[in-house]
Amino acid sequence: MTSPREFRPSLPSPPPAFVLKYYLYRATAAVGFTTPIWYLYLEATTGSYALAAAANAVWWTCLILFEVPTGYVGDRIGRRRALLAGTALTACTTAAMAFVDSFAEVALVFVLWAVGSTFRSGTTDAWLYELLGRRDDDGDGDVERSADRPDERLDETQFARVRGRGGTVAAVTSGATALAGGYLARGSMADAYLASAVVVALGLPVLWSLPAAPPREDEFTVLDALPVLREQFGRPPLRSFVLLMALYSGVHWGVNFFVQPVGVDLGLSRAHLGWMFAGFTALTGGVSYLSGTIEEHVGVRTWFRTVPVGLAIAFLAVAAVPWLAVPVFFLMRGLRGAAMPLANQFLNDHAEDVGRATLLSAAGMVYNLVTVPFELSAGALADVLGPVPTIGLFGAALLVGSVALLVVGSPFRAPRGGSGDRPSADAQKNVSLSRR
């Protein structure tokens, strides 16, 4: 006779404490109180749309300039310390935005804000990746187990899953606070910045309670940074992949420039736009939550071979049928939710352990570098062609560029003796042994 105990469903164990705290940190870093009024506040503060655009150019340019230096600092002083510094600076500059009243003051705050942002960009993912690969709470050398898959190790191969679910937490937080920010800004738009600063500052005690990545015996100096980048990006897979992601990112932000004006042209009110942006975050969070499943069942190679081309075709369709713009905007934002976790999984898997944060920050720098001309050209082309035809033109650029990089660059060509999306377990083990 079968024991009743055999029919009791086994409940999954909760995620490890450091993963839960990571999710909490992502929530504090994703506040969106200012999202509904960002451009309105810049225009009101600087006095013109031209100066507001110039202020945004200062922001993107500083992201480019500071990505590699702050990534290096993250590798040098320790990634948790870099995250603490970036979070503190971000909280202070967000609060300062509530008191600016000129273009010069906005530009100065944006310079400092960009420093804080780049401290947290590549460093966050490199820090999480190392914690997943080296975590040992019990001191017995065992890596913790995944909560939803207790039979699997919670190691660096689960990066896309954990990072993706962190993206879901961030998306939910961003959407909820964006809705709240619209109501909060009815009295004073500056109040939205003060509220954001308070929530961002809550990330400091969360980070302080989290473990630091295990110390290294090897030293990584500033003289090592450039050779590491030259060696890593000199390999065809990484070089071609980073260029593909840069094109994808540049087109995304260029088209994103038109979401609000095209929505208004289609008859959406500001209230409707607020709900639409909340829908964006919900969709992005849902797709981000599934990024680990996508990585497992679809694969990084298949995803990036098809998504840029498919999205490009969707943008071309908008140029022919403008009312398709809103669903295509949702498609664009949803795909972005999985693109970044999968891209960083690919970069982490193909990066040397030393200088990983520097490599991820350098990749982010390339993405931002390509974004600047796309955003600047978006405004210039829209003045001549109109927003909808410009979206179609960006779609053509993404289609031609993606196909060229996939065919000529071959970023996903399977390594000799293997066919997976990441190096085999034996290959990873051999690489690890060779570094000891």
Secondary structure, 3 states (H helix, E strand, C coil): CCCHHHHCCCCCCCCCHHHHHHHHHHHHCCCCCCHHHHHHHHHHHHCCHHHHHHHHHHHHHHHHHHHHHHHHHHHHHCHHHHHHHHHHHHHHHHHHHHHCCCHHHHHHHHHHHHHHHHHHHHHHHHHHHHHHHHCCCCCCCCCCECCCCCCCECCHHHHHHHHHHHHHHHHHHHHHHHHHHHHHCCCCHHHHHHHHHHHHHCHHHHHHHCCCCCCCCCCCCHHHHHHHHHHHHHCHHHHHHHHHHHHHHHHHHHHHCCHHHHHHHCCCCHHHHHHHHHHHHHHHHHHHHCHHHHHHHCCHHHHHHHHHHHHHHHHHHHHHCHHHHHHHHHHHHHHHHHHHHHHHHHHHHCCCCCCHHHHHHHHHHHHHHHHHHHHHHHHHHHHHHCHHHHHHHHHHHHHHHHHHHHHHHCCCCCCCCCCCCCCCHHHHHHHHHHCC
